[in-house]
């Protein structure tokens, strides 16, 4: 089978594996989605069947897009994650996911942390090694997928760095690994993203190293100027404001931008699809009708605690201001507003002036969600033309592995806006009052 300039990006998400085939201009020529279950054994736990989600689903996605004849394939995934594997790379334990209580260090579950997931991967590894002592390997999701695709248990440096102190920036820390009951040779190989590391067995394509999903999203979102805000509408809600230099704000994360001299400040929240999907499951559909902008209740969206800015896994959801005139339509609008309130909260906490808001992720297909973000922030929301931003960014990194690209900064040419959602004037003032009520109820220092 002859190869083309098309590359394939795969994104292992919380509820599905998304994959896109993209040409040299970043146009999606084919796409696939393989749904998988997210399991909640207890309110404080979140896991995958790692065999289903991290191994079989990426294989199925590649099979569905094989006719694109991709020259290379790269995988992105959420962080942190962990499972134990046997000699064939097959998972032996549940695939632990971000925020799972098995990642809480004793006595520090509700303590604010300056960086994403500090110590969480360590506790994941400790728990997993205790469940499957002497396993052939202890791997995050991308290592499982890369091994399934091409026999290479590889992750990128960015993913590895989120496991601090297990990975010290250059290599696996033998003492930190030993403290969890494992050796460094049981951990995956670490390579720079965009590197060629093998061959995909089923297609003959080059297997390339991908990156963290949020990094891949940012590569192709075009939110690269100071004051640009990138809102990633997925199962997890992520809000990143681009700033010059580096600035630390209590409760927020500051991480490097892919462009020199810039940083991203913000973080991850549970007020994304995790919360909104739950509302849609438990709230009956309302009668289709015009809502009064002044008569919407206020949700606190903390059904699973909150990450940024509170870093408190014990917070819980609440609904305020409910009366007999409200129905499912009112409650759903309130849920979308709650997610938007978090967007505004993280933007305002950053203290950075806002130039524009760009939204990406699967949730951008949900128009009421994007409309609420526009109404609550009072700003137009530019929606990325390709919702599968993480997969698209991975497809760009795959091009680097076969010499079709030389710099990640060139990924900006793939950024395209599909539509712009304008705020509704009648809703902007009404949501302002509810936003301040939201801050008061949540105990934010912005109130």
C-alpha positions as CSV (number, residue, x, y, z in Angstrom):
1,X,0.0,0.0,0.0
2,X,1.6,3.3,-1.0
3,X,1.8,6.0,1.6
4,X,0.3,9.5,1.3
5,X,0.9,12.9,3.0
6,X,-2.1,12.1,5.2
7,X,-1.3,11.4,8.9
8,X,-3.5,10.0,11.6
9,X,-4.0,11.4,15.1
10,X,-5.6,9.4,17.9
11,X,-6.9,11.0,21.1
12,X,-7.7,8.7,24.1
13,X,-10.4,10.7,25.9
14,X,-12.4,10.0,29.0
15,X,-15.5,8.7,27.1
16,X,-14.2,7.8,23.7
17,X,-11.2,7.5,21.4
18,X,-11.4,10.1,18.7
19,X,-9.2,9.8,15.5
20,X,-8.8,12.0,12.5
21,X,-6.9,11.7,9.2
22,X,-5.5,15.0,8.1
23,X,-3.8,16.3,5.0
24,X,-0.9,18.7,4.7
25,X,-3.2,21.7,5.2
26,X,-4.9,20.3,8.3
27,X,-8.1,19.4,6.6
28,X,-9.8,16.4,8.0
29,X,-10.3,13.8,5.3
30,X,-11.8,11.1,7.6
31,X,-12.7,10.7,11.2
32,X,-13.6,7.9,13.6
33,X,-15.0,7.7,17.2
34,X,-14.9,4.6,19.3
35,X,-16.9,5.0,22.5
36,X,-15.8,3.3,25.7
37,X,-17.2,3.2,29.3
38,X,-15.9,5.4,32.1
39,X,-16.4,3.6,35.3
40,X,-17.2,5.2,38.7
41,X,-16.9,2.4,41.2
42,X,-17.3,4.9,44.1
43,X,-18.0,8.7,44.1
44,X,-14.3,9.4,44.5
45,X,-13.0,7.0,41.9
46,X,-12.7,7.2,38.1
47,X,-11.3,4.5,35.9
48,X,-11.3,2.8,32.5
49,X,-11.3,-0.8,31.5
50,X,-7.8,-0.2,30.1
51,X,-8.0,-3.2,27.7
52,X,-11.1,-1.7,26.2
53,X,-10.2,2.0,26.2
54,X,-6.4,2.1,25.8
55,X,-5.7,-1.0,23.7
56,X,-8.7,-2.2,21.7
57,X,-10.2,1.3,20.9
58,X,-7.1,2.8,19.4
59,X,-6.6,-0.4,17.3
60,X,-10.2,-0.1,16.1
61,X,-9.8,3.6,15.3
62,X,-6.8,2.9,13.1
63,X,-8.6,0.0,11.4
64,X,-11.5,2.3,10.5
65,X,-9.2,4.9,8.9
66,X,-6.8,2.5,7.2
67,X,-8.1,3.4,3.8
68,X,-6.6,6.9,4.3
69,X,-3.2,5.2,3.9
70,X,-1.5,7.4,6.6
71,X,2.2,7.9,6.4
72,X,2.4,8.1,10.2
73,X,0.2,7.7,13.4
74,X,0.5,9.5,16.7
75,X,-1.4,9.1,20.0
76,X,-2.5,11.8,22.5
77,X,-4.1,11.1,25.9
78,X,-5.2,12.6,29.1
79,X,-3.0,12.7,32.2
80,X,-2.4,11.2,34.6
81,X,-3.3,7.6,34.0
82,X,-1.9,4.2,35.0
83,X,-2.3,0.4,34.6
84,X,-0.2,-2.7,35.1
85,X,0.5,-4.9,32.0
86,X,1.6,-8.4,31.2
87,X,4.4,-9.4,28.9
88,X,2.1,-8.9,25.9
89,X,1.2,-5.4,27.0
90,X,-2.3,-6.4,28.0
91,X,-3.7,-4.5,31.1
92,X,-4.0,-6.4,34.3
93,X,-5.6,-3.7,36.5
94,X,-8.1,-0.9,36.1
95,X,-6.9,2.1,34.2
96,X,-6.8,4.8,36.8
97,X,-7.7,8.3,35.7
98,X,-7.1,11.9,36.9
99,X,-8.8,12.8,40.2
100,X,-9.2,9.2,41.4
101,X,-8.8,8.9,45.1
102,X,-6.3,6.2,44.7
103,X,-4.0,9.0,43.6
104,X,-4.4,11.0,46.8
105,X,-1.4,11.0,49.1
106,X,-2.3,10.4,52.7
107,X,-3.4,13.6,54.5
108,X,-3.1,15.9,51.4
109,X,-6.2,15.1,49.5
110,X,-7.7,18.6,49.7
111,X,-4.5,20.6,49.7
112,X,-3.9,23.1,46.9
113,X,-1.1,22.0,44.6
114,X,0.9,24.4,42.4
115,X,1.1,22.1,39.4
116,X,-1.3,19.6,37.7
117,X,-1.3,16.2,39.3
118,X,1.8,16.6,41.4
119,X,2.1,13.3,43.3
120,X,-1.0,11.8,41.8
121,X,0.9,9.5,39.4
122,X,3.1,8.4,42.2
123,X,0.1,7.2,44.2
124,X,-1.4,5.6,41.1
125,X,1.8,3.6,40.6
126,X,2.0,2.6,44.3
127,X,-1.6,1.4,44.2
128,X,-1.2,-0.4,40.9
129,X,2.0,-2.1,41.9
130,X,0.4,-3.4,45.1
131,X,-2.5,-4.8,43.0
132,X,-0.2,-6.5,40.4
133,X,3.2,-6.9,42.0
134,X,5.9,-8.0,39.6
135,X,3.9,-7.0,36.5
136,X,5.9,-6.7,33.3
137,X,5.2,-3.0,33.2
138,X,3.4,-0.1,34.7
139,X,2.2,2.2,31.9
140,X,0.1,5.3,31.3
141,X,-2.6,5.2,28.5
142,X,-0.4,6.3,25.6
143,X,2.2,3.6,26.3
144,X,-0.5,0.9,26.2
145,X,-1.8,2.3,22.9
146,X,1.6,2.7,21.3
147,X,2.5,-0.9,22.3
148,X,-0.8,-2.2,20.9
149,X,-0.2,-0.3,17.6
150,X,3.5,-0.9,17.1
151,X,5.0,-2.9,19.9
152,X,6.6,0.2,21.5
153,X,5.8,1.1,25.1
154,X,6.6,4.8,24.6
155,X,5.4,8.1,26.1
156,X,6.5,11.7,25.5
157,X,8.5,13.9,27.8
158,X,5.5,16.1,28.6
159,X,3.5,13.2,29.8
160,X,6.5,11.8,31.7
161,X,7.1,15.1,33.5
162,X,3.5,15.1,34.9
163,X,4.6,12.1,36.9
164,X,7.1,14.1,39.0
165,X,8.9,12.9,41.1
166,X,8.8,9.6,39.3
167,X,10.4,11.2,36.3
168,X,13.0,13.8,37.2
169,X,13.0,15.7,33.8
170,X,15.6,13.5,32.2
171,X,15.0,9.9,33.3
172,X,13.0,7.8,35.6
173,X,14.0,8.2,39.2
174,X,15.1,4.8,40.5
175,X,14.6,5.7,44.2
176,X,11.1,7.2,43.6
177,X,10.1,4.2,41.6
178,X,11.5,1.8,44.2
179,X,9.5,3.6,46.8
180,X,6.4,2.5,44.9
181,X,7.7,-1.1,44.5
182,X,8.8,-1.0,40.9
183,X,12.0,-0.7,38.9
184,X,12.8,1.7,36.1
185,X,12.8,-1.0,33.5
186,X,9.1,-1.6,34.3
187,X,8.3,2.0,33.2
188,X,7.8,3.0,29.6
189,X,10.4,4.5,27.3
190,X,10.4,8.3,27.1
191,X,11.0,10.1,23.8
192,X,10.4,13.7,22.5
193,X,7.1,14.2,20.8
194,X,7.2,13.9,17.0
195,X,9.9,11.2,17.1
196,X,9.6,8.1,14.9
197,X,9.7,5.1,17.2
198,X,8.4,2.1,15.2
199,X,5.9,0.9,12.7
200,X,2.2,0.4,13.0
201,X,1.6,-3.3,12.5
202,X,-1.7,-3.1,10.7
203,X,-1.0,-0.2,8.3
204,X,2.8,-0.1,7.8
205,X,2.7,3.5,8.9
206,X,5.4,5.1,11.0
207,X,4.5,5.1,14.7
208,X,5.2,8.6,16.1
209,X,5.3,9.9,19.6
210,X,2.3,12.1,20.4
211,X,1.7,14.3,23.5
212,X,-0.7,15.3,26.3
213,X,-4.2,16.0,24.9
214,X,-4.2,19.6,26.0
215,X,-0.8,20.3,24.4
216,X,-2.0,18.8,21.1
217,X,-5.2,20.9,21.3
218,X,-3.2,24.0,21.8
219,X,-0.9,23.4,18.9
220,X,-3.7,23.7,16.4
221,X,-6.1,26.1,18.2
222,X,-4.4,29.3,17.1
223,X,-4.7,30.8,20.7
224,X,-1.1,31.9,20.5
225,X,-1.2,35.6,21.3
226,X,-1.1,37.3,24.7
227,X,-4.6,37.6,25.9
228,X,-6.0,34.7,23.9
229,X,-8.1,32.3,26.0
230,X,-8.4,28.7,25.0
231,X,-11.4,26.8,26.4
232,X,-11.4,23.1,25.9
233,X,-14.9,21.7,26.2
234,X,-14.4,18.0,26.9
235,X,-15.3,15.7,29.8
236,X,-12.9,17.9,31.6
237,X,-13.2,21.7,31.2
238,X,-9.8,23.3,30.6
239,X,-9.3,27.1,30.5
240,X,-5.9,28.5,29.5
241,X,-5.1,32.2,29.1
242,X,-1.9,33.0,27.2
243,X,0.3,35.5,29.0
244,X,3.8,36.9,28.5
245,X,6.4,35.6,30.8
246,X,5.5,33.5,33.9
247,X,3.2,34.5,36.7
248,X,2.0,32.4,39.6
249,X,-1.6,32.8,41.0
250,X,-2.8,30.8,44.0
251,X,-5.1,28.0,42.9
252,X,-4.2,28.2,39.2
253,X,-1.6,26.3,37.2
254,X,1.0,28.1,35.1
255,X,2.6,26.0,32.4
256,X,4.9,26.7,29.4
257,X,3.3,27.7,26.1
258,X,4.8,26.0,23.0
259,X,5.9,29.5,21.8
260,X,9.0,31.0,23.5
261,X,8.4,33.8,26.0
262,X,4.8,32.8,26.6
263,X,3.0,30.8,29.3
264,X,-0.5,29.5,29.9
265,X,-2.3,30.2,33.1
266,X,-5.6,28.5,34.2
267,X,-6.3,24.9,34.8
268,X,-8.8,22.0,34.7
269,X,-12.3,21.8,36.2
270,X,-14.8,19.1,36.7
271,X,-17.5,21.5,35.4
272,X,-17.3,20.2,31.8
273,X,-18.9,17.3,30.1
274,X,-18.6,15.2,33.3
275,X,-21.1,17.5,35.0
276,X,-23.3,18.3,32.0
277,X,-23.7,14.7,30.9
278,X,-24.8,13.9,34.5
279,X,-27.4,16.7,34.4
280,X,-28.7,15.4,31.1
281,X,-29.1,11.9,32.6
282,X,-30.9,12.9,35.7
283,X,-33.0,15.9,34.7
284,X,-36.1,15.3,32.7
285,X,-36.5,17.2,29.4
286,X,-38.4,20.4,29.8
287,X,-41.1,21.8,27.6
288,X,-39.7,23.7,24.7
289,X,-40.3,27.4,25.6
290,X,-38.7,30.8,25.8
291,X,-36.8,31.2,29.1
292,X,-36.9,34.4,31.1
293,X,-33.2,35.4,31.4
294,X,-33.8,36.6,34.9
295,X,-35.4,33.3,36.1
296,X,-32.8,30.6,36.0
297,X,-31.4,28.9,39.2
298,X,-27.8,28.6,40.0
299,X,-25.9,25.3,40.0
300,X,-22.7,24.6,41.9
301,X,-21.3,22.0,39.5
302,X,-19.1,20.0,41.9
303,X,-20.5,16.5,41.5
304,X,-17.0,15.1,41.9
305,X,-15.2,17.8,43.8
306,X,-13.3,20.5,42.0
307,X,-9.9,20.8,40.6
308,X,-8.9,24.4,39.7
309,X,-9.1,26.7,41.5
310,X,-10.1,24.9,44.8
311,X,-8.3,21.6,44.5
312,X,-10.9,20.1,46.8
313,X,-12.2,16.6,46.0
314,X,-14.8,16.8,48.8
315,X,-16.9,19.7,47.3
316,X,-20.3,18.6,46.1
317,X,-22.9,20.0,43.7
318,X,-25.9,22.0,44.9
319,X,-28.8,23.8,43.2
320,X,-29.9,27.2,44.5
321,X,-32.9,29.4,43.8
322,X,-35.2,26.6,42.6
323,X,-39.0,27.2,42.6
324,X,-42.1,25.6,41.1
325,X,-41.8,27.6,37.8
326,X,-38.6,25.8,36.9
327,X,-38.5,22.8,34.7
328,X,-35.9,20.7,32.8
329,X,-35.2,23.5,30.4
330,X,-34.4,25.9,33.2
331,X,-32.2,23.4,35.0
332,X,-30.2,22.6,31.8
333,X,-29.6,26.2,31.1
334,X,-28.4,26.6,34.7
335,X,-26.0,23.7,34.1
336,X,-24.5,25.3,31.0
337,X,-24.2,28.6,32.9
338,X,-22.4,26.8,35.8
339,X,-19.8,25.6,33.4
340,X,-19.5,29.1,31.9
341,X,-19.2,30.6,35.4
342,X,-16.1,28.5,35.9
343,X,-14.7,29.7,32.6
344,X,-15.2,33.3,33.7
345,X,-13.9,32.6,37.2
346,X,-10.6,31.1,35.9
347,X,-10.2,33.9,33.4
348,X,-10.7,36.6,36.1
349,X,-8.4,34.8,38.6
350,X,-5.6,34.9,36.0
351,X,-5.7,38.7,36.1
352,X,-4.8,38.8,32.4
353,X,-6.5,41.0,29.9
354,X,-8.6,39.1,27.5
355,X,-8.3,39.6,23.7
356,X,-10.4,36.7,22.4
357,X,-11.9,33.4,23.4
358,X,-11.4,30.3,21.3
359,X,-13.3,27.0,22.1
360,X,-12.4,23.6,21.0
361,X,-13.3,20.0,22.0
362,X,-16.2,17.7,21.4
363,X,-18.5,19.9,23.6
364,X,-18.4,22.7,20.9
365,X,-21.1,20.7,19.1
366,X,-23.4,21.5,22.0
367,X,-24.6,24.9,21.0
368,X,-26.3,25.8,24.4
369,X,-23.0,25.2,26.2
370,X,-21.0,27.6,23.9
371,X,-23.9,30.1,24.0
372,X,-23.7,30.2,27.8
373,X,-20.0,30.8,27.7
374,X,-20.5,33.8,25.4
375,X,-23.4,35.1,27.5
376,X,-21.5,34.7,30.8
377,X,-18.2,36.2,29.6
378,X,-20.0,38.8,27.5
379,X,-17.6,38.0,24.7
380,X,-17.8,36.3,21.3
381,X,-16.6,32.7,21.3
382,X,-14.7,31.6,18.3
383,X,-15.3,27.9,17.8
384,X,-12.5,25.7,16.2
385,X,-13.5,24.2,12.9
386,X,-12.3,20.8,14.0
387,X,-13.7,19.7,17.4
388,X,-11.2,16.8,17.7
389,X,-8.4,19.2,18.4
390,X,-6.2,16.8,20.4
391,X,-6.4,14.2,17.6
392,X,-5.6,16.9,15.0
393,X,-2.6,18.1,17.0
394,X,-1.4,14.5,17.2
395,X,-1.7,14.2,13.5
396,X,0.6,17.2,13.1
397,X,3.2,15.6,15.4
398,X,2.9,12.5,13.2
399,X,4.0,14.6,10.3
400,X,7.2,15.5,12.1
401,X,8.1,11.9,12.4
402,X,8.2,11.4,8.6
403,X,10.0,14.7,7.9
404,X,6.9,16.5,6.6
405,X,7.2,19.2,9.3
406,X,10.2,20.6,11.2
407,X,8.7,22.8,13.9
408,X,5.6,22.5,16.1
409,X,5.1,26.3,15.7
410,X,4.1,25.6,12.1
411,X,1.0,23.8,13.5
412,X,-0.6,27.2,13.8
413,X,-1.4,27.2,10.1
414,X,-3.9,24.4,10.8
415,X,-6.0,26.6,13.1
416,X,-9.4,27.4,11.6
417,X,-12.5,29.0,13.1
418,X,-15.7,27.3,12.1
419,X,-18.2,29.7,13.6
420,X,-18.4,32.6,16.1
421,X,-21.1,32.6,18.8
422,X,-22.1,36.1,19.9
423,X,-23.4,36.9,23.4
424,X,-27.1,37.6,23.7
425,X,-27.6,41.1,25.1
426,X,-30.7,40.1,27.1
427,X,-28.8,37.3,28.9
428,X,-25.5,39.1,29.6
429,X,-26.8,41.3,32.4
430,X,-28.9,38.6,33.9
431,X,-26.0,36.1,34.0
432,X,-23.8,38.8,35.7
433,X,-26.0,38.7,38.8
434,X,-26.1,34.9,38.8
435,X,-22.3,34.8,38.4
436,X,-21.8,36.9,41.5
437,X,-24.2,34.6,43.4
438,X,-22.2,31.6,42.1
439,X,-19.0,33.1,43.5
440,X,-20.6,33.8,46.9
441,X,-22.0,30.2,47.1
442,X,-18.7,28.7,46.1
443,X,-16.7,30.8,48.5
444,X,-14.5,32.3,45.8
445,X,-12.3,35.2,46.8
446,X,-13.6,37.0,43.7
447,X,-17.0,37.4,45.3
